[in-house]
Amino acid sequence: MGEYVVSPATHPTDCGRFRASFSVHRSQGNDSYCRVFLIDKAFASREAARMFAVTQGWLQTCMVHPPAC
């Protein structure tokens, strides 16, 4: 994803479903940027949660002005 590093993660819930999160990190010279996004949605499988996190991370890095959370 170019100059960004996107790190997706999944987290099991108490009811057996999964939540997704991802972080976006960029470092350039002395400047650094890191944001963590927690998704408020449960998924039936770990793979579904991971794919959602990867897709959302990709969208965040591709958009010129991503929406503020």
N, C-alpha and C positions, 0 to 999 in steps of 0.2 A: 504494500500500500504506500509505496513511495517513501516520503520522509517521516511517516507516522508509524508507530508500533501500536497495533490493536491487540489487546489481550482479553479474549472472552473467558468467562467462567460460568459454571453452573453450581447451584446450591440446592440440595434436597430439602423439601418442606416436611412438616410433621405429618401431612396427609398422604405422603408418597408421591407427590408431584415434584416438579423442579422449577426453580426460578433462575433467571439469567442476569448476568451483569457483564460489563466490559469496561476496560480502561483504554484511553487514547493518550499516548505519550509522544512528544516530539522534543528533540533536543538539537539545538543549532547554536554552535559557539558557546557563549555564556548564558544564552537564553534557554529556558526549559518550560514545557507546557505539559500538564498532566490533568486529566479529568476522569472521574469514575462515574459510571452510569449504572444505576440499579433499576432493573425493569420490574414494574409492579404488575406482573402477569405470571400465572402458573402454567406450566406446560406438562403434557402427559409423559414425555420422555426426556431424558438427559440430552439426547441428540437434537430434539426439537428446540430445547432451550439454547443449546450451543449454536445452532444455525441462526436462530433469531439474534443472538448476541453478535455473531460474526457479521450478519447483514446490517444491523444497526451501526456497528463500528465502521463498516465500509461506507455507509451513508454519511456518517459524521465527518469522515476524512475527505469525502468527495465534494461536499457542499461548500460553496463559497462562504455563505452565511448560514450555518446550521441553526435550527431553532433553539432557543434557550430553554433549558429545563427548569 
